[in-house]
Amino acid sequence: MLANAPGDAISRALAFSGATNPTAWQTGVTLRGPTGQQDIYRLRPRQRVLCVGPDPATRDAMVAWARTHGATALPCPTDGVPSAPAAEVALFSGDARALLQLQAALAERPGAVVPAYRWDGNATPLLPIVVERSISVNTAAAGGNASLMALD
């Protein structure tokens, strides 16, 4: 099955946090939380995104899109056999037959499961090529001031 992430999940999370900067997902936003706790939501680009397209032009567009958002793109050869080692995720564009071949090739590889996400040009959600990080720091021990807990 091809994984499809909700396209506006990141936008909703950032809107909830009150972030107005469109690139806030890269640097992190402070979320509303209880007194004595500091919560930061951050997205980091994935380091190994396999780009699988039906032709060189599509594959090159996928690579450019992933790199624009800070991810490290690994272009797949046009013969459809992914040879890039240790991909974290695959972006896919093509027909059902090519998808089945890709999934079979990914399943035979050792290591972690590599999900495949449909690439739909610039309308593709960012979620497949980023890793979510939510950091929660208990600041109550420092009187609610997180900077008192920092070592400089």
DOTI-18243 format. One record per atom (N, C-alpha, C, O): residue in one letter; x, y, z. Coordinates in pm, 1 decimal, m for minus. Example, Ala and Ser with C-alpha at 12.3 -4.5 7.8 and 13.67 -1.06 7.14 Angstrom:
<rs>
<r "A" <1319.0 m569.0 780.0>>;
<r "A" <1230.0 m450.0 780.0>>;
<r "A" <1320.0 m330.0 780.0>>;
<r "A" <1423.6 m331.9 846.5>>;
<r "S" <1285.0 m225.0 708.0>>;
<r "S" <1367.0 m106.0 714.0>>;
<r "S" <1290.0 3.0 787.0>>;
<r "S" <1340.9 113.8 803.9>>;
</rs>
This chain:
<rs>
<r "M" <84.4 m118.1 0.0>>;
<r "M" <0.0 0.0 0.0>>;
<r "M" <89.0 124.5 0.0>>;
<r "M" <189.0 130.5 71.6>>;
<r "L" <52.5 221.1 m79.1>>;
<r "L" <127.6 345.9 m85.9>>;
<r "L" <81.9 437.1 26.5>>;
<r "L" <m36.9 467.7 37.5>>;
<r "A" <174.4 480.3 109.1>>;
<r "A" <139.6 566.6 221.5>>;
<r "A" <107.1 706.2 171.5>>;
<r "A" <180.1 761.5 89.2>>;
<r "N" <m0.5 762.8 220.0>>;
<r "N" <m39.1 900.0 187.7>>;
<r "N" <m55.2 976.7 317.1>>;
<r "N" <m139.4 942.4 400.1>>;
<r "A" <25.1 1080.3 334.8>>;
<r "A" <18.0 1162.0 455.1>>;
<r "A" <m78.3 1277.5 432.9>>;
<r "A" <m89.6 1327.3 320.9>>;
<r "P" <m148.3 1321.5 538.1>>;
<r "P" <m236.3 1436.7 522.8>>;
<r "P" <m154.9 1559.5 485.4>>;
<r "P" <m57.6 1593.0 553.0>>;
<r "G" <m194.1 1626.0 378.8>>;
<r "G" <m116.3 1736.4 325.2>>;
<r "G" <m106.6 1858.5 413.8>>;
<r "G" <m10.6 1934.8 403.4>>;
<r "D" <m203.5 1878.3 500.4>>;
<r "D" <m201.2 2001.6 577.9>>;
<r "D" <m169.3 1977.7 726.0>>;
<r "D" <m191.0 2067.5 807.3>>;
<r "A" <m119.1 1861.1 763.0>>;
<r "A" <m89.2 1830.9 902.9>>;
<r "A" <14.9 1926.8 959.2>>;
<r "A" <1.1 1973.8 1072.2>>;
<r "I" <117.3 1955.9 882.9>>;
<r "I" <221.5 2047.8 930.6>>;
<r "I" <165.2 2187.8 944.7>>;
<r "I" <191.9 2255.7 1043.9>>;
<r "S" <87.2 2232.1 846.3>>;
<r "S" <27.2 2365.6 853.4>>;
<r "S" <m61.4 2379.1 975.3>>;
<r "S" <m59.1 2481.8 1043.0>>;
<r "R" <m140.5 2274.9 1004.0>>;
<r "R" <m229.5 2280.0 1121.5>>;
<r "R" <m149.0 2285.7 1250.3>>;
<r "R" <m183.8 2360.1 1341.9>>;
<r "A" <m40.9 2207.1 1258.2>>;
<r "A" <41.6 2207.4 1379.0>>;
<r "A" <105.3 2343.7 1401.3>>;
<r "A" <108.1 2393.9 1513.7>>;
<r "L" <156.1 2402.9 1295.2>>;
<r "L" <218.7 2535.3 1308.2>>;
<r "L" <115.7 2642.9 1340.5>>;
<r "L" <143.4 2733.2 1419.4>>;
<r "A" <m3.2 2634.3 1280.3>>;
<r "A" <m108.9 2731.9 1310.6>>;
<r "A" <m151.1 2719.7 1457.1>>;
<r "A" <m172.6 2820.5 1524.5>>;
<r "F" <m162.9 2596.1 1505.8>>;
<r "F" <m199.4 2574.0 1645.6>>;
<r "F" <m96.8 2636.7 1739.0>>;
<r "F" <m131.7 2691.0 1843.8>>;
<r "S" <29.7 2628.7 1700.1>>;
<r "S" <136.1 2681.4 1786.0>>;
<r "S" <144.0 2832.8 1782.2>>;
<r "S" <210.7 2893.8 1865.8>>;
<r "G" <76.3 2894.2 1685.7>>;
<r "G" <80.5 3039.1 1673.7>>;
<r "G" <195.5 3088.1 1587.4>>;
<r "G" <221.5 3208.4 1582.5>>;
<r "A" <265.1 2997.7 1519.1>>;
<r "A" <377.8 3036.6 1434.3>>;
<r "A" <327.1 3111.2 1311.4>>;
<r "A" <232.4 3067.4 1246.2>>;
<r "T" <389.7 3222.7 1280.4>>;
<r "T" <352.4 3299.7 1162.1>>;
<r "T" <458.9 3292.5 1054.2>>;
<r "T" <432.7 3328.9 939.5>>;
<r "N" <577.8 3246.4 1088.1>>;
<r "N" <687.5 3235.0 993.3>>;
<r "N" <671.7 3104.7 913.9>>;
<r "N" <665.8 2997.7 974.6>>;
<r "P" <664.6 3110.2 779.3>>;
<r "P" <644.8 2988.1 702.2>>;
<r "P" <759.8 2888.5 711.5>>;
<r "P" <740.5 2771.0 680.0>>;
<r "T" <878.8 2931.2 753.7>>;
<r "T" <990.4 2837.7 768.1>>;
<r "T" <1012.5 2799.1 913.9>>;
<r "T" <1117.3 2744.6 948.3>>;
<r "A" <915.2 2826.8 999.0>>;
<r "A" <929.9 2796.1 1141.0>>;
<r "A" <950.9 2647.9 1165.5>>;
<r "A" <1011.6 2609.9 1265.6>>;
<r "W" <901.8 2563.8 1076.0>>;
<r "W" <917.2 2419.7 1094.3>>;
<r "W" <1063.8 2378.2 1094.7>>;
<r "W" <1098.8 2275.8 1153.3>>;
<r "Q" <1149.6 2456.5 1030.3>>;
<r "Q" <1291.3 2421.5 1025.1>>;
<r "Q" <1363.7 2457.4 1154.2>>;
<r "Q" <1449.4 2382.1 1200.6>>;
<r "T" <1329.7 2571.3 1212.0>>;
<r "T" <1400.4 2618.3 1330.3>>;
<r "T" <1332.9 2574.5 1459.2>>;
<r "T" <1396.5 2571.4 1564.6>>;
<r "G" <1206.2 2540.9 1452.0>>;
<r "G" <1131.9 2498.3 1569.9>>;
<r "G" <1043.2 2609.4 1621.1>>;
<r "G" <1076.0 2727.6 1610.9>>;
<r "V" <932.3 2569.8 1675.5>>;
<r "V" <839.2 2665.6 1735.4>>;
<r "V" <811.1 2621.3 1877.4>>;
<r "V" <805.2 2501.8 1906.5>>;
<r "T" <793.7 2718.3 1965.7>>;
<r "T" <759.8 2688.2 2103.8>>;
<r "T" <609.6 2670.2 2112.4>>;
<r "T" <532.6 2757.8 2072.8>>;
<r "L" <569.2 2556.4 2164.2>>;
<r "L" <427.1 2526.0 2176.5>>;
<r "L" <374.8 2574.3 2310.8>>;
<r "L" <449.7 2588.0 2407.5>>;
<r "R" <244.1 2599.8 2314.7>>;
<r "R" <181.3 2634.8 2441.5>>;
<r "R" <180.6 2511.2 2530.5>>;
<r "R" <147.8 2401.5 2485.2>>;
<r "G" <215.8 2528.9 2653.8>>;
<r "G" <219.0 2416.0 2746.1>>;
<r "G" <200.7 2463.6 2887.9>>;
<r "G" <184.6 2583.2 2912.2>>;
<r "P" <202.9 2371.9 2981.2>>;
<r "P" <182.9 2408.9 3121.4>>;
<r "P" <302.7 2485.5 3176.7>>;
<r "P" <412.8 2479.0 3122.0>>;
<r "T" <279.9 2556.7 3284.1>>;
<r "T" <387.2 2628.0 3351.8>>;
<r "T" <489.1 2525.3 3401.2>>;
<r "T" <452.5 2419.7 3452.7>>;
<r "G" <613.9 2557.0 3385.2>>;
<r "G" <718.9 2466.3 3429.2>>;
<r "G" <758.8 2366.1 3323.5>>;
<r "G" <831.6 2270.9 3351.7>>;
<r "Q" <711.6 2386.8 3202.0>>;
<r "Q" <746.6 2296.0 3093.3>>;
<r "Q" <766.0 2376.0 2965.7>>;
<r "Q" <684.1 2461.8 2932.7>>;
<r "Q" <872.5 2348.6 2894.8>>;
<r "Q" <898.5 2413.9 2767.3>>;
<r "Q" <888.9 2308.2 2658.2>>;
<r "Q" <960.9 2208.4 2662.6>>;
<r "D" <800.2 2328.6 2559.7>>;
<r "D" <779.1 2233.2 2452.1>>;
<r "D" <815.9 2297.6 2319.0>>;
<r "D" <768.9 2406.5 2286.2>>;
<r "I" <900.5 2228.7 2243.0>>;
<r "I" <943.0 2278.9 2112.2>>;
<r "I" <910.0 2174.7 2007.5>>;
<r "I" <942.3 2057.0 2023.1>>;
<r "Y" <845.4 2218.9 1900.4>>;
<r "Y" <811.6 2131.7 1788.1>>;
<r "Y" <901.5 2169.9 1672.1>>;
<r "Y" <908.6 2286.7 1633.7>>;
<r "R" <971.5 2069.2 1615.3>>;
<r "R" <1068.3 2095.6 1509.6>>;
<r "R" <1061.2 1984.0 1406.7>>;
<r "R" <1036.6 1868.2 1440.7>>;
<r "L" <1082.5 2018.9 1283.0>>;
<r "L" <1091.1 1921.1 1175.4>>;
<r "L" <1229.0 1931.3 1113.7>>;
<r "L" <1277.6 2040.7 1085.2>>;
<r "R" <1291.1 1817.8 1093.5>>;
<r "R" <1422.8 1813.5 1032.0>>;
<r "R" <1413.6 1735.8 901.4>>;
<r "R" <1344.1 1634.3 895.1>>;
<r "P" <1482.2 1781.4 797.2>>;
<r "P" <1480.6 1707.8 669.7>>;
<r "P" <1542.7 1569.1 684.7>>;
<r "P" <1639.4 1551.3 758.7>>;
<r "R" <1486.8 1472.4 614.9>>;
<r "R" <1544.6 1337.6 614.7>>;
<r "R" <1676.9 1340.9 539.0>>;
<r "R" <1697.1 1424.2 450.7>>;
<r "Q" <1765.4 1250.2 574.2>>;
<r "Q" <1897.4 1246.8 513.4>>;
<r "Q" <1905.5 1159.8 388.6>>;
<r "Q" <1997.0 1177.3 308.1>>;
<r "R" <1811.9 1066.1 370.1>>;
<r "R" <1820.5 975.7 254.7>>;
<r "R" <1680.8 952.2 197.0>>;
<r "R" <1607.9 864.1 242.7>>;
<r "V" <1644.3 1031.5 96.6>>;
<r "V" <1514.3 1021.1 30.4>>;
<r "V" <1536.9 964.2 m109.1>>;
<r "V" <1598.2 1028.9 m194.1>>;
<r "L" <1487.5 843.6 m132.3>>;
<r "L" <1500.0 777.8 m262.1>>;
<r "L" <1393.5 834.1 m355.5>>;
<r "L" <1275.0 831.7 m322.2>>;
<r "C" <1433.5 884.5 m471.3>>;
<r "C" <1340.9 943.5 m568.4>>;
<r "C" <1326.1 849.3 m687.6>>;
<r "C" <1422.2 825.0 m760.7>>;
<r "V" <1205.2 796.5 m706.7>>;
<r "V" <1178.4 697.3 m809.9>>;
<r "V" <1072.5 753.0 m904.3>>;
<r "V" <957.1 771.1 m865.5>>;
<r "G" <1112.3 780.0 m1028.0>>;
<r "G" <1019.7 834.4 m1126.2>>;
<r "G" <1023.3 756.9 m1255.8>>;
<r "G" <1117.6 681.8 m1280.8>>;
<r "P" <920.5 774.3 m1339.5>>;
<r "P" <912.3 698.5 m1463.7>>;
<r "P" <1009.2 744.8 m1572.1>>;
<r "P" <1033.9 672.9 m1668.9>>;
<r "D" <1064.1 865.5 m1555.4>>;
<r "D" <1155.8 919.1 m1656.2>>;
<r "D" <1254.0 1014.7 m1589.3>>;
<r "D" <1230.0 1059.3 m1477.1>>;
<r "P" <1363.6 1046.3 m1656.4>>;
<r "P" <1464.6 1133.9 m1595.2>>;
<r "P" <1410.6 1271.8 m1556.0>>;
<r "P" <1450.2 1325.9 m1452.8>>;
<r "A" <1321.1 1329.2 m1636.4>>;
<r "A" <1269.1 1462.5 m1605.4>>;
<r "A" <1189.3 1461.5 m1475.3>>;
<r "A" <1204.4 1551.1 m1392.3>>;
<r "T" <1105.2 1361.0 m1457.6>>;
<r "T" <1026.3 1350.5 m1334.2>>;
<r "T" <1117.2 1325.7 m1215.3>>;
<r "T" <1102.1 1388.1 m1110.3>>;
<r "R" <1211.5 1234.4 m1232.3>>;
<r "R" <1305.1 1204.2 m1124.3>>;
<r "R" <1385.3 1328.5 m1085.3>>;
<r "R" <1405.1 1354.9 m966.7>>;
<r "D" <1431.5 1404.8 m1184.7>>;
<r "D" <1508.1 1526.3 m1155.4>>;
<r "D" <1422.7 1629.7 m1082.1>>;
<r "D" <1472.3 1699.7 m993.8>>;
<r "A" <1294.3 1639.5 m1118.5>>;
<r "A" <1203.5 1731.9 m1049.8>>;
<r "A" <1183.6 1688.5 m904.9>>;
<r "A" <1178.1 1772.7 m815.3>>;
<r "M" <1172.8 1557.8 m881.2>>;
<r "M" <1158.3 1506.4 m745.6>>;
<r "M" <1282.6 1537.7 m661.8>>;
<r "M" <1272.3 1580.5 m546.8>>;
<r "V" <1398.9 1515.8 m720.9>>;
<r "V" <1525.1 1543.5 m651.8>>;
<r "V" <1534.1 1691.1 m616.6>>;
<r "V" <1571.1 1726.2 m504.6>>;
<r "A" <1500.4 1777.7 m711.6>>;
<r "A" <1505.4 1921.8 m686.9>>;
<r "A" <1408.9 1961.6 m576.6>>;
<r "A" <1443.3 2042.5 m490.5>>;
<r "W" <1287.2 1905.2 m578.3>>;
<r "W" <1186.9 1936.8 m476.0>>;
<r "W" <1236.2 1894.7 m337.7>>;
<r "W" <1226.3 1971.6 m242.1>>;
<r "A" <1289.0 1773.3 m327.0>>;
<r "A" <1338.1 1725.0 m197.7>>;
<r "A" <1454.1 1810.5 m148.1>>;
<r "A" <1460.2 1844.6 m29.9>>;
<r "R" <1545.3 1844.8 m237.0>>;
<r "R" <1661.4 1926.2 m196.9>>;
<r "R" <1620.1 2068.7 m159.0>>;
<r "R" <1681.9 2130.0 m71.9>>;
<r "T" <1516.8 2121.1 m223.4>>;
<r "T" <1466.8 2254.0 m189.1>>;
<r "T" <1425.0 2260.4 m43.1>>;
<r "T" <1438.1 2364.0 22.1>>;
<r "H" <1374.8 2149.1 7.0>>;
<r "H" <1328.6 2143.4 145.8>>;
<r "H" <1433.5 2086.9 239.9>>;
<r "H" <1402.0 2051.2 353.4>>;
<r "G" <1557.0 2078.5 194.4>>;
<r "G" <1668.2 2041.4 280.5>>;
<r "G" <1698.0 1893.3 290.1>>;
<r "G" <1793.1 1854.6 358.1>>;
<r "A" <1620.2 1809.4 224.4>>;
<r "A" <1644.0 1665.0 230.7>>;
<r "A" <1756.8 1625.3 136.6>>;
<r "A" <1783.3 1693.9 37.9>>;
<r "T" <1822.1 1515.9 167.1>>;
<r "T" <1924.2 1460.6 79.6>>;
<r "T" <1856.3 1361.2 m14.0>>;
<r "T" <1810.0 1255.9 29.7>>;
<r "A" <1850.6 1394.5 m141.1>>;
<r "A" <1780.4 1312.3 m239.3>>;
<r "A" <1875.1 1213.0 m303.8>>;
<r "A" <1988.3 1246.5 m338.8>>;
<r "L" <1827.0 1089.7 m319.3>>;
<r "L" <1901.9 984.1 m384.5>>;
<r "L" <1826.2 944.6 m510.4>>;
<r "L" <1728.4 870.4 m501.4>>;
<r "P" <1868.5 992.1 m628.4>>;
<r "P" <1796.1 956.5 m750.2>>;
<r "P" <1809.5 808.3 m781.3>>;
<r "P" <1917.8 750.5 m771.7>>;
<r "C" <1697.9 748.6 m818.5>>;
<r "C" <1696.4 606.4 m853.9>>;
<r "C" <1715.5 593.3 m1003.9>>;
<r "C" <1662.2 675.2 m1078.8>>;
<r "P" <1789.4 493.5 m1050.9>>;
<r "P" <1803.6 474.0 m1195.1>>;
<r "P" <1666.5 452.5 m1259.8>>;
<r "P" <1573.8 402.9 m1195.9>>;
<r "T" <1655.4 489.8 m1384.7>>;
<r "T" <1526.4 481.3 m1452.5>>;
<r "T" <1481.4 338.8 m1479.0>>;
<r "T" <1367.3 318.7 m1520.7>>;
<r "D" <1566.0 238.9 m1456.5>>;
<r "D" <1520.7 101.2 m1477.2>>;
<r "D" <1433.3 51.9 m1362.2>>;
<r "D" <1385.7 m61.6 m1363.9>>;
<r "G" <1412.5 137.8 m1262.1>>;
<r "G" <1319.8 105.4 m1154.6>>;
<r "G" <1375.9 21.4 m1042.3>>;
<r "G" <1302.5 m13.3 m949.8>>;
<r "V" <1502.7 m12.3 m1047.0>>;
<r "V" <1562.2 m93.4 m941.4>>;
<r "V" <1638.1 m1.2 m846.6>>;
<r "V" <1742.8 52.4 m883.2>>;
<r "P" <1586.2 18.0 m724.4>>;
<r "P" <1654.7 108.2 m631.7>>;
<r "P" <1786.6 48.9 m585.8>>;
<r "P" <1790.0 m60.3 m529.0>>;
<r "S" <1894.5 120.4 m610.4>>;
<r "S" <2025.6 70.8 m571.9>>;
<r "S" <2086.6 152.3 m458.8>>;
<r "S" <2190.9 115.3 m405.0>>;
<r "A" <2022.3 263.2 m422.0>>;
<r "A" <2076.2 347.8 m316.3>>;
<r "A" <2061.4 277.7 m180.8>>;
<r "A" <1952.0 234.4 m144.7>>;
<r "P" <2170.0 267.0 m107.1>>;
<r "P" <2163.0 198.1 21.7>>;
<r "P" <2098.2 284.6 129.1>>;
<r "P" <2105.7 407.4 125.8>>;
<r "A" <2035.8 218.5 222.3>>;
<r "A" <1987.2 281.0 345.5>>;
<r "A" <1895.5 401.2 324.8>>;
<r "A" <1907.7 500.6 396.3>>;
<r "A" <1805.2 393.9 229.6>>;
<r "A" <1707.1 501.6 214.0>>;
<r "A" <1611.3 498.1 332.2>>;
<r "A" <1575.9 390.5 380.5>>;
<r "E" <1568.9 615.8 379.1>>;
<r "E" <1473.0 625.2 488.7>>;
<r "E" <1330.2 623.0 437.1>>;
<r "E" <1239.3 574.7 504.6>>;
<r "V" <1311.2 675.5 316.9>>;
<r "V" <1178.5 688.7 258.8>>;
<r "V" <1194.6 695.1 107.6>>;
<r "V" <1299.4 735.7 57.5>>;
<r "A" <1090.5 655.1 35.0>>;
<r "A" <1094.0 663.7 m111.0>>;
<r "A" <980.8 753.6 m158.9>>;
<r "A" <866.5 739.6 m115.2>>;
<r "L" <1013.0 845.4 m248.5>>;
<r "L" <911.6 923.2 m319.2>>;
<r "L" <890.7 854.4 m452.3>>;
<r "L" <987.4 820.5 m520.6>>;
<r "F" <764.9 833.2 m490.2>>;
<r "F" <734.2 754.1 m608.6>>;
<r "F" <639.7 828.9 m701.0>>;
<r "F" <545.9 895.1 m656.5>>;
<r "S" <666.3 817.2 m830.6>>;
<r "S" <575.0 865.6 m933.5>>;
<r "S" <576.0 760.6 m1043.9>>;
<r "S" <682.1 724.4 m1094.8>>;
<r "G" <458.3 712.2 m1080.6>>;
<r "G" <451.2 610.5 m1184.5>>;
<r "G" <322.7 531.3 m1176.6>>;
<r "G" <230.0 567.5 m1104.1>>;
<r "D" <318.1 422.2 m1252.3>>;
<r "D" <196.5 340.6 m1257.0>>;
<r "D" <199.2 230.7 m1150.1>>;
<r "D" <298.3 213.7 m1079.0>>;
<r "A" <88.0 156.7 m1140.5>>;
<r "A" <72.4 54.1 m1037.7>>;
<r "A" <175.8 m57.7 m1051.8>>;
<r "A" <225.2 m109.1 m951.4>>;
<r "R" <208.5 m95.1 m1173.6>>;
<r "R" <306.4 m201.5 m1196.6>>;
<r "R" <444.2 m159.8 m1143.1>>;
<r "R" <512.6 m237.8 m1076.8>>;
<r "A" <482.4 m38.3 m1172.5>>;
<r "A" <611.7 12.6 m1124.1>>;
<r "A" <612.2 22.3 m971.2>>;
<r "A" <714.3 m2.6 m907.1>>;
<r "L" <498.1 58.3 m914.1>>;
<r "L" <488.6 66.4 m768.3>>;
<r "L" <509.2 m71.2 m705.7>>;
<r "L" <581.0 m83.9 m606.5>>;
<r "L" <447.2 m173.8 m762.5>>;
<r "L" <464.4 m309.7 m710.0>>;
<r "L" <610.4 m353.9 m718.9>>;
<r "L" <661.9 m417.9 m627.2>>;
<r "Q" <676.1 m320.1 m828.4>>;
<r "Q" <818.3 m355.0 m843.0>>;
<r "Q" <902.7 m283.5 m737.5>>;
<r "Q" <992.1 m342.6 m677.1>>;
<r "L" <872.6 m155.3 m716.4>>;
<r "L" <946.3 m78.1 m616.9>>;
<r "L" <925.9 m137.1 m478.1>>;
<r "L" <1022.0 m156.2 m403.7>>;
<r "Q" <802.0 m165.7 m443.6>>;
<r "Q" <774.3 m219.4 m310.6>>;
<r "Q" <841.5 m354.8 m290.2>>;
<r "Q" <892.2 m382.9 m181.6>>;
<r "A" <842.5 m438.0 m392.8>>;
<r "A" <909.6 m567.9 m382.1>>;
<r "A" <1059.5 m548.7 m361.4>>;
<r "A" <1119.7 m616.7 m278.3>>;
<r "A" <1119.7 m457.1 m435.8>>;
<r "A" <1263.7 m432.0 m422.4>>;
<r "A" <1296.4 m376.0 m285.0>>;
<r "A" <1397.0 m414.0 m225.1>>;
<r "L" <1212.3 m285.6 m234.0>>;
<r "L" <1236.2 m227.9 m101.9>>;
<r "L" <1219.3 m333.6 7.6>>;
<r "L" <1291.9 m332.5 107.1>>;
<r "A" <1123.6 m424.3 m10.8>>;
<r "A" <1098.0 m527.9 89.4>>;
<r "A" <1212.5 m628.5 97.3>>;
<r "A" <1235.3 m686.8 203.3>>;
<r "E" <1283.8 m650.0 m10.7>>;
<r "E" <1394.0 m746.4 m12.0>>;
<r "E" <1520.5 m692.0 52.8>>;
<r "E" <1611.5 m768.1 85.5>>;
<r "R" <1526.1 m563.0 71.0>>;
<r "R" <1646.1 m502.8 127.1>>;
<r "R" <1655.4 m528.5 276.6>>;
<r "R" <1553.1 m532.7 345.0>>;
<r "P" <1776.4 m545.7 328.3>>;
<r "P" <1790.7 m561.2 473.2>>;
<r "P" <1770.0 m426.1 542.3>>;
<r "P" <1782.9 m320.4 480.7>>;
<r "G" <1738.3 m432.4 668.8>>;
<r "G" <1724.5 m309.6 745.9>>;
<r "G" <1579.7 m269.5 767.4>>;
<r "G" <1487.5 m350.0 754.2>>;
<r "A" <1563.3 m144.3 800.5>>;
<r "A" <1431.6 m90.1 834.8>>;
<r "A" <1337.6 m89.5 713.9>>;
<r "A" <1381.2 m88.9 598.8>>;
<r "V" <1208.4 m89.6 743.6>>;
<r "V" <1105.9 m78.5 640.0>>;
<r "V" <1115.9 60.6 577.2>>;
<r "V" <1128.4 160.5 648.0>>;
<r "V" <1110.3 66.4 445.0>>;
<r "V" <1118.1 193.5 372.9>>;
<r "V" <980.6 221.5 311.7>>;
<r "V" <941.8 156.2 214.8>>;
<r "P" <906.7 318.1 367.3>>;
<r "P" <775.3 348.3 311.4>>;
<r "P" <786.6 423.1 178.9>>;
<r "P" <883.3 495.5 155.4>>;
<r "A" <687.1 405.0 93.1>>;
<r "A" <681.6 475.6 m35.4>>;
<r "A" <566.4 575.5 m30.7>>;
<r "A" <454.2 540.0 5.4>>;
<r "Y" <594.2 699.0 m66.8>>;
<r "Y" <493.8 804.8 m70.2>>;
<r "Y" <477.7 853.5 m213.0>>;
<r "Y" <574.8 863.8 m287.9>>;
<r "R" <355.4 882.8 m249.4>>;
<r "R" <328.0 933.9 m383.3>>;
<r "R" <377.9 1077.6 m393.6>>;
<r "R" <347.5 1161.7 m309.0>>;
<r "W" <454.0 1103.9 m497.5>>;
<r "W" <501.1 1239.5 m525.2>>;
<r "W" <404.8 1302.5 m623.7>>;
<r "W" <377.6 1246.5 m729.9>>;
<r "D" <353.4 1419.1 m588.3>>;
<r "D" <254.0 1487.6 m669.5>>;
<r "D" <300.4 1629.8 m698.2>>;
<r "D" <225.3 1725.7 m680.4>>;
<r "G" <422.8 1641.9 m742.0>>;
<r "G" <477.2 1774.3 m772.0>>;
<r "G" <484.8 1860.3 m647.1>>;
<r "G" <506.2 1810.1 m536.8>>;
<r "N" <467.2 1988.8 m665.6>>;
<r "N" <475.3 2081.2 m553.1>>;
<r "N" <359.0 2067.5 m456.7>>;
<r "N" <361.8 2126.5 m348.7>>;
<r "A" <255.4 1990.2 m493.3>>;
<r "A" <142.0 1967.2 m403.6>>;
<r "A" <170.5 1855.9 m303.1>>;
<r "A" <87.7 1828.6 m216.3>>;
<r "T" <285.8 1791.8 m313.8>>;
<r "T" <322.1 1683.2 m222.7>>;
<r "T" <342.0 1740.2 m82.7>>;
<r "T" <411.6 1840.4 m66.0>>;
<r "P" <281.5 1677.1 18.5>>;
<r "P" <303.9 1724.9 155.5>>;
<r "P" <448.9 1704.7 197.5>>;
<r "P" <517.0 1615.1 147.4>>;
<r "L" <495.4 1788.1 289.1>>;
<r "L" <632.9 1777.7 338.0>>;
<r "L" <653.9 1657.9 429.6>>;
<r "L" <766.8 1611.4 445.3>>;
<r "L" <547.8 1607.7 489.8>>;
<r "L" <561.4 1503.9 591.1>>;
<r "L" <648.4 1385.4 549.6>>;
<r "L" <722.9 1335.6 634.1>>;
<r "P" <644.2 1336.9 425.1>>;
<r "P" <730.7 1222.5 391.6>>;
<r "P" <880.3 1252.1 397.9>>;
<r "P" <959.3 1160.5 420.6>>;
<r "I" <921.0 1376.1 378.7>>;
<r "I" <1064.5 1403.9 371.1>>;
<r "I" <1120.1 1473.3 494.6>>;
<r "I" <1233.4 1521.3 493.6>>;
<r "V" <1040.5 1478.4 600.9>>;
<r "V" <1088.5 1538.2 725.2>>;
<r "V" <1068.1 1441.2 840.1>>;
<r "V" <987.8 1348.3 831.3>>;
<r "V" <1141.6 1463.9 947.7>>;
<r "V" <1128.8 1386.4 1070.5>>;
<r "V" <1078.9 1482.0 1177.1>>;
<r "V" <1137.0 1588.4 1198.4>>;
<r "E" <970.5 1443.6 1244.5>>;
<r "E" <916.4 1528.1 1351.1>>;
<r "E" <994.3 1508.4 1480.6>>;
<r "E" <1030.9 1396.6 1516.5>>;
<r "R" <1018.4 1618.1 1548.9>>;
<r "R" <1081.4 1613.8 1680.2>>;
<r "R" <999.4 1702.4 1773.8>>;
<r "R" <972.7 1818.8 1744.0>>;
<r "S" <961.3 1646.5 1884.2>>;
<r "S" <892.6 1723.0 1987.6>>;
<r "S" <977.8 1711.7 2112.8>>;
<r "S" <997.3 1602.6 2166.5>>;
<r "I" <1027.6 1824.0 2158.3>>;
<r "I" <1118.0 1825.3 2273.0>>;
<r "I" <1045.2 1889.8 2390.1>>;
<r "I" <993.8 2001.0 2378.3>>;
<r "S" <1041.1 1821.4 2500.7>>;
<r "S" <975.3 1872.2 2620.2>>;
<r "S" <1078.0 1879.8 2732.8>>;
<r "S" <1142.0 1780.3 2766.9>>;
<r "V" <1092.6 1998.6 2789.6>>;
<r "V" <1189.3 2020.2 2896.9>>;
<r "V" <1114.1 2063.0 3021.5>>;
<r "V" <1037.9 2159.6 3018.3>>;
<r "N" <1135.1 1991.4 3131.5>>;
<r "N" <1073.4 2027.4 3257.9>>;
<r "N" <1158.5 2137.0 3320.9>>;
<r "N" <1272.2 2113.1 3361.7>>;
<r "T" <1102.6 2256.5 3328.3>>;
<r "T" <1177.9 2370.3 3381.1>>;
<r "T" <1139.2 2403.1 3525.1>>;
<r "T" <1188.5 2500.6 3581.8>>;
<r "A" <1053.0 2323.9 3583.3>>;
<r "A" <1006.0 2353.4 3718.7>>;
<r "A" <1121.5 2355.2 3818.8>>;
<r "A" <1119.9 2434.4 3913.1>>;
<r "A" <1221.3 2269.5 3799.6>>;
<r "A" <1334.0 2263.6 3891.3>>;
<r "A" <1416.8 2391.4 3889.1>>;
<r "A" <1490.8 2419.4 3983.4>>;
<r "A" <1404.4 2469.2 3781.7>>;
<r "A" <1479.1 2594.5 3770.3>>;
<r "A" <1386.5 2714.0 3790.2>>;
<r "A" <1417.1 2824.4 3745.3>>;
<r "G" <1275.7 2692.7 3856.0>>;
<r "G" <1182.3 2802.9 3879.4>>;
<r "G" <1109.1 2847.2 3754.8>>;
<r "G" <1062.9 2961.1 3747.7>>;
<r "G" <1097.4 2759.8 3656.4>>;
<r "G" <1026.2 2793.1 3533.3>>;
<r "G" <1112.4 2864.1 3430.9>>;
<r "G" <1061.9 2903.7 3325.8>>;
<r "N" <1240.1 2881.2 3457.8>>;
<r "N" <1331.0 2950.7 3367.8>>;
<r "N" <1429.3 2849.9 3309.8>>;
<r "N" <1524.9 2810.4 3376.5>>;
<r "A" <1405.6 2807.7 3183.7>>;
<r "A" <1490.3 2704.8 3122.2>>;
<r "A" <1634.1 2748.2 3106.4>>;
<r "A" <1723.9 2664.0 3107.2>>;
<r "S" <1658.7 2878.1 3092.1>>;
<r "S" <1796.9 2924.0 3073.5>>;
<r "S" <1883.0 2897.8 3196.9>>;
<r "S" <2005.4 2890.8 3185.6>>;
<r "L" <1821.6 2883.2 3314.6>>;
<r "L" <1898.4 2853.6 3435.2>>;
<r "L" <1954.4 2711.9 3432.7>>;
<r "L" <2048.3 2680.5 3505.9>>;
<r "M" <1895.9 2624.8 3347.1>>;
<r "M" <1939.9 2486.0 3339.1>>;
<r "M" <2047.8 2466.4 3233.7>>;
<r "M" <2103.1 2357.0 3222.8>>;
<r "A" <2078.8 2568.2 3156.7>>;
<r "A" <2177.5 2556.6 3050.0>>;
<r "A" <2317.9 2567.6 3105.9>>;
<r "A" <2344.1 2647.8 3195.4>>;
<r "L" <2407.4 2486.9 3052.9>>;
<r "L" <2547.3 2494.0 3091.5>>;
<r "L" <2623.3 2568.1 2983.5>>;
<r "L" <2624.0 2524.8 2868.2>>;
<r "D" <2685.2 2675.1 3016.8>>;
<r "D" <2765.7 2753.3 2919.8>>;
<r "D" <2910.6 2749.6 2955.4>>;
<r "D" <2992.8 2809.2 2885.8>>;
</rs>
